[in-house]
Structures are given as structure tokens and as C-alpha cells.
């Protein structure tokens, strides 16, 4: 019997990925921290806290025992980006060094300003690592609506094998070797989505939002090139595709967070008790950009608002009154 696919994290995205992995013909071990949550999901076959109404296939086995992931052919890490270091360290004591870890969270580590793949490599030296990203809302994926994403690993054969394994009737997974480009697209677009949400919350119109997406994408490209990412990657699903989706819908936590900021809520209140990956990564993104001399005025505006250094209106005024320049 083929080894199962492991998923560490049973939030919205982890649960959705468990559904599509099972639909692709795999047994799935779905790990979560809470024994009570694991027992509830096992008995009801639903994750009512995160994806109410979506029934988990019988091939999905919930567990709260980390060691149950040891026999998996690959483990998808689907916990928040800021927990990546601690969970990878725990997995290093459980998984064989040959087991690939697929990063599905989108962010940059606070404090160290490290990309997620670098964090994982530090905690599991020599172990294979891949990154999965692209335009995908968990509810769409879990409901079986057509979705396409990108998976990258520096090992081209591994990237192709993992993409093939995860692709199924409703999820198409493309593969690349540009790990840095894929993870930068996922992290940076969350910060830019906050800006687009704020523009919508202030009622500044669709023209302003379109301009912000376009200029934000230019920032994303500059940043990626400065950190070794490939422009072709950013033009694809994990860059432009994910940016357009996240900047266009209140289904995105980052956009919804920005929307509430634009409507006048304080930063703490705008989060509405939910994790906002873009808010956690904004300062790290801006710091990394400055270190490489990358101009990112939209990301800097978001960071200033989140840091309490300017209001949304002041940030917009600053962007609109920057010196006129050629478009690039």
C-alpha cells in the first residue's frame, strides 16, 4: 500500500488540502495539536470550526499525534508562517531526513526576516523542501471547484513528482524549480492585499484599486529579482494570479483586514481575532527591500499604517504626491 500524504495543520487550508489529496487517490494523515479537535473531526467527518458543511473523505485520518506523520511520503506544512520554525523543529525529531516538507503558509519570519524555506532548511539540514502557492481560497478547493496552483522545489524531479501526486480532478498543480520566486509571491501579495482592502474601505474606487494592483505587482517583481526570484515565476499563478485573487475579494483575510482599516477601525480591531499573515510579514518585507535598495512604496505605506506612523488617508496622499517618474 502506498505511503499516505501527511498534512500538519487542520485549519481552513489544511482541511481543504486534505480533501483534494484524498480526491487524488491518497490516504491522508491530518495532524492537529488538539486531541479534542481530532476526535471531533474523526467522529463527525467535518471540521465545523474552520470549514463547516464540508465533509471529509473517509481516506482522511485525523490525529493529534505528531509521530503519525513519520510514515508519510511527504508532509504539507499548513500552519501559520510564524509557527514554522517551532513545528519544523518538532518534525525533525519525527520524520526521516528523506521526507519532503511542503510549505503551504505564506509569510516571512518576524525577527529574523527569514524566508520560510530558509527556516526549514536551518531546522532540517539536507532534507528536501518544496513550496506550494497560488490563487486558491480554501472554501473553493474544499468544495471541489477548479483551482490551479504552483509547487516549487530546487530538485526538478521532486517538484514534478509532488505536483503529480497532489493534482486531482479539481486541483491542477504546476511545478517549477524557483523556490524563492514562489514563496516571495505568496508572502508579498498578502501585504499588497491589505493596501487594496484599505482603498476599497475608503471608497476610493475601482480605478484606484486597479492602479494599486499594477504598481504593487511592479514592486513584487523588483523585490523578487533582487532576491533571486525569476520574473517568469512572478508572472504566473504564484505571483500575478495570487495577487489578483487576494486583492479582489473580501474572502481574503488580508483584503478584509485592509477593508476594515479603510473603514476606520484600529489595527487590533480590524484583525477581528483572526490571523492576518500580511500584517505579520509587512515590516520584514520592507526591511528586506531596504537592505537590497528595492523601492516598495506601497508596502512601506502598509507598514507605516500598521505601525501607527500614518493614517490610511495620509498614506494615500503620500503615494499620490510622490515625484512623477517613468513607469517601470
C-alpha positions in Angstrom: 0.0 0.0 0.0 1.4 3.4 -0.9 2.5 5.7 1.9 0.0 8.3 2.9 0.4 12.1 2.5 0.7 14.0 5.7 -0.8 17.4 6.5 0.4 19.3 9.5 -2.3 21.8 10.4 -6.1 21.4 10.3 -7.2 25.0 9.7 -9.1 26.0 6.6 -6.3 25.4 4.1 -5.0 22.3 5.7 -8.5 20.7 5.8 -9.1 21.7 2.1 -5.8 20.2 1.1 -6.7 17.0 2.9 -9.9 16.8 0.9 -8.2 17.3 -2.5 -5.3 14.9 -1.6 -7.9 12.2 -0.8 -9.7 13.0 -4.0 -6.4 12.5 -5.9 -6.4 8.9 -4.5 -4.2 9.2 -1.4 -4.7 8.2 2.2 -4.1 11.3 4.3 -2.9 11.8 7.8 -4.3 15.1 9.0 -2.4 16.3 12.2 -3.7 19.0 14.6 -2.5 20.0 18.1 -5.8 19.4 19.9 -6.8 15.8 20.7 -10.3 17.1 21.2 -10.4 18.6 17.8 -9.0 15.4 16.2 -11.6 13.3 18.0 -14.5 15.6 16.9 -13.4 15.6 13.3 -12.9 11.8 13.3 -16.4 11.2 14.7 -18.4 13.8 12.6 -16.1 13.8 9.5 -16.4 17.6 9.4 -14.2 20.5 10.6 -17.0 22.8 11.9 -14.6 25.3 13.3 -12.9 26.1 10.0 -14.8 24.6 7.1 -18.4 24.0 8.3 -20.5 21.9 6.0 -17.6 20.3 4.2 -17.5 16.5 4.7 -14.0 15.0 4.9 -13.4 11.8 2.8 -13.0 8.6 4.7 -9.4 8.4 3.5 -8.5 11.3 5.8 -7.4 10.2 9.2 -7.3 13.0 11.9 -4.7 12.7 14.6 -3.1 14.8 17.3 0.0 12.5 17.5 2.9 14.0 15.6 4.6 10.7 15.2 1.8 9.5 13.0 3.3 11.6 10.2 6.5 9.6 10.2 5.4 7.1 7.6 4.1 9.7 5.2 5.6 10.0 1.7 5.6 13.9 2.1 4.3 16.3 4.7 2.5 19.5 3.9 3.1 22.2 6.5 -0.1 24.2 6.7 0.2 26.1 10.0 0.7 29.9 10.2 4.1 31.1 8.9 5.2 32.4 12.3 4.9 28.8 13.7 7.1 27.3 11.0 10.3 27.2 13.0 8.9 25.5 16.1 6.9 22.9 14.2 9.7 22.1 11.8 12.0 21.5 14.8 9.4 19.2 16.2 9.0 17.4 12.9 12.8 17.0 12.6 12.7 14.6 15.5 9.9 12.6 13.9 10.4 12.5 10.1 13.1 10.7 8.2 15.6 13.1 6.7 14.4 11.9 3.2 10.8 13.1 3.8 10.0 16.2 1.8 8.3 19.1 3.7 6.0 21.2 1.5 5.5 24.7 2.8 1.9 26.0 2.3 2.0 29.0 4.6 2.7 32.4 3.1 4.9 34.8 5.0 8.3 36.0 6.2 9.6 35.2 9.7 9.4 38.1 12.1 12.6 39.0 14.0 14.9 37.1 11.6 13.3 38.3 8.4 14.0 34.8 7.0 12.1 33.2 4.2 10.2 30.1 5.1 12.3 27.7 3.0 15.4 29.0 4.8 13.8 28.4 8.2 13.0 24.9 7.2 16.5 24.2 5.8 18.0 25.5 9.0 15.9 23.2 11.2 16.2 20.2 8.9 19.6 20.4 7.1 19.8 18.3 4.0 16.1 17.4 3.9 14.1 18.1 0.8 11.8 21.2 0.8 9.2 22.5 -1.5 6.8 25.4 -1.6 3.1 25.4 -2.7 1.4 28.6 -3.5 -1.1 30.1 -5.9 -4.6 31.7 -6.2 -6.7 29.5 -4.0 -9.4 30.1 -1.4 -9.8 27.1 0.9 -13.6 27.0 0.6 -13.4 26.8 -3.2 -10.8 24.0 -3.0 -12.7 22.0 -0.4 -15.9 22.3 -2.4 -14.2 20.8 -5.5 -14.2 24.0 -7.6 -11.5 24.1 -10.3 -8.2 25.5 -8.9 -4.6 25.8 -10.2 -1.5 26.4 -8.0 2.3 26.1 -8.3 4.7 23.8 -6.4 8.4 24.6 -6.5 11.5 22.6 -5.4 15.1 23.1 -6.3 15.0 19.4 -7.2 13.1 19.4 -10.5 12.3 15.6 -10.3 10.9 16.1 -6.8 8.8 19.1 -7.9 7.3 17.1 -10.7 6.6 14.1 -8.5 4.9 16.1 -5.8 2.9 18.1 -8.3 1.7 14.9 -10.0 0.8 13.4 -6.6 -1.2 16.3 -5.4 -3.0 17.0 -8.7 -6.5 15.6 -8.9 -9.9 16.0 -10.5 -10.3 19.7 -9.4 -6.8 20.7 -8.4 -4.1 21.3 -11.1 -0.6 21.7 -9.7 2.1 23.1 -11.9 5.8 22.7 -11.0 8.9 24.9 -11.1 12.4 25.0 -9.5 12.2 28.6 -8.4 11.5 28.2 -4.7 12.4 31.8 -3.9 10.1 33.3 -6.5 7.1 31.2 -5.4 7.5 32.0 -1.8 8.1 35.7 -2.4 4.9 35.9 -4.5 2.9 34.3 -1.7 4.4 36.5 1.1 4.4 39.8 -0.7 0.9 39.7 -2.2 -0.6 39.4 1.3 0.9 42.8 2.2 -0.3 44.4 -1.0 -3.8 42.9 -0.5 -4.0 44.9 2.8 -3.4 48.1 0.7 -6.1 47.1 -1.8 -8.6 46.4 1.0 -7.8 49.8 2.6 -8.5 51.5 -0.8 -11.8 49.7 -1.0 -12.7 50.6 2.6 -12.1 54.3 1.9 -14.4 54.1 -1.1 -11.6 55.3 -3.5 -13.0 53.4 -6.5 -12.1 50.6 -8.8 -9.6 52.7 -10.8 -7.5 53.3 -7.7 -7.6 49.6 -6.8 -6.5 48.6 -10.3 -3.7 51.1 -10.2 -2.6 49.8 -6.8 -2.6 46.2 -8.1 -0.5 47.1 -11.1 2.0 49.2 -9.1 2.1 46.6 -6.3 2.9 43.9 -8.9 5.8 46.1 -10.1 7.1 46.2 -6.5 6.7 42.5 -6.2 8.8 41.9 -9.4 11.6 44.2 -8.2 11.7 42.6 -4.9 11.8 39.1 -6.3 14.5 39.9 -8.8 16.7 41.4 -6.0 16.3 38.2 -4.0 17.0 35.7 -6.8 13.4 35.0 -7.9 12.6 34.6 -11.6 10.3 37.0 -13.4 8.5 34.2 -15.2 7.5 32.7 -11.8 6.0 36.0 -10.7 4.1 36.3 -14.0 2.4 33.0 -13.1 0.0 31.6 -10.7 2.0 32.1 -7.5 2.7 35.8 -8.4 0.2 37.7 -10.5 -2.5 35.1 -10.2 -2.4 35.0 -6.4 -2.1 38.8 -6.3 -5.2 39.4 -8.4 -7.3 37.0 -6.4 -6.2 38.2 -3.0 -6.5 41.9 -3.9 -10.0 41.5 -5.3 -12.1 39.7 -2.7 -13.1 40.0 0.9 -12.8 36.2 1.2 -9.1 37.1 1.6 -8.3 37.8 5.3 -5.7 40.3 4.2 -8.0 42.2 2.0 -10.8 42.1 4.6 -8.3 43.3 7.2 -7.4 46.3 5.0 -11.0 46.9 4.2 -11.7 47.4 7.9 -8.7 49.6 8.3 -10.0 51.8 5.5 -13.4 52.0 7.2 -11.7 53.5 10.2 -11.1 50.6 12.6 -7.9 50.4 14.6 -5.3 47.8 13.7 -6.2 45.5 16.6 -9.9 45.7 15.9 -9.5 45.3 12.1 -8.0 41.8 12.6 -11.3 40.7 14.1 -9.5 38.0 16.1 -8.1 36.3 13.0 -4.6 35.7 11.9 -3.5 38.1 9.1 -0.3 36.8 7.5 0.3 40.1 5.6 0.3 42.1 8.8 2.8 39.7 10.4 5.1 40.0 7.4 4.9 43.6 6.3 7.7 45.0 8.4 10.0 42.1 7.4 9.2 42.6 3.7 10.0 46.4 3.9 13.2 45.7 5.8 14.4 43.2 3.3 13.6 45.6 0.5 15.6 48.4 2.0 18.6 46.1 2.5 18.7 45.5 -1.2 17.8 49.0 -2.3 14.4 47.9 -3.6 11.7 50.7 -3.9 8.4 49.4 -2.5 6.3 52.5 -1.7 3.0 50.5 -1.4 4.4 48.0 1.0 6.1 50.8 3.0 2.7 52.6 3.2 1.1 49.5 4.6 3.9 49.1 7.2 3.6 52.7 8.3 -0.2 52.3 8.8 0.3 49.1 10.7 3.0 50.7 12.9 0.8 53.7 13.7 3.0 56.1 11.9 0.4 57.3 9.5 -3.3 57.1 8.8 -4.8 55.4 5.7 -5.6 58.9 4.3 -2.0 60.1 4.9 -0.6 57.0 3.3 -2.8 57.5 0.2 -1.8 61.2 0.0 1.9 60.3 0.2 1.6 57.8 -2.6 -0.3 60.2 -4.9 2.2 63.0 -4.3 5.4 61.1 -4.9 7.6 62.7 -7.7 6.4 62.0 -11.2 8.6 59.3 -12.9 8.6 56.9 -15.8 6.6 53.7 -15.4 8.9 50.8 -14.7 
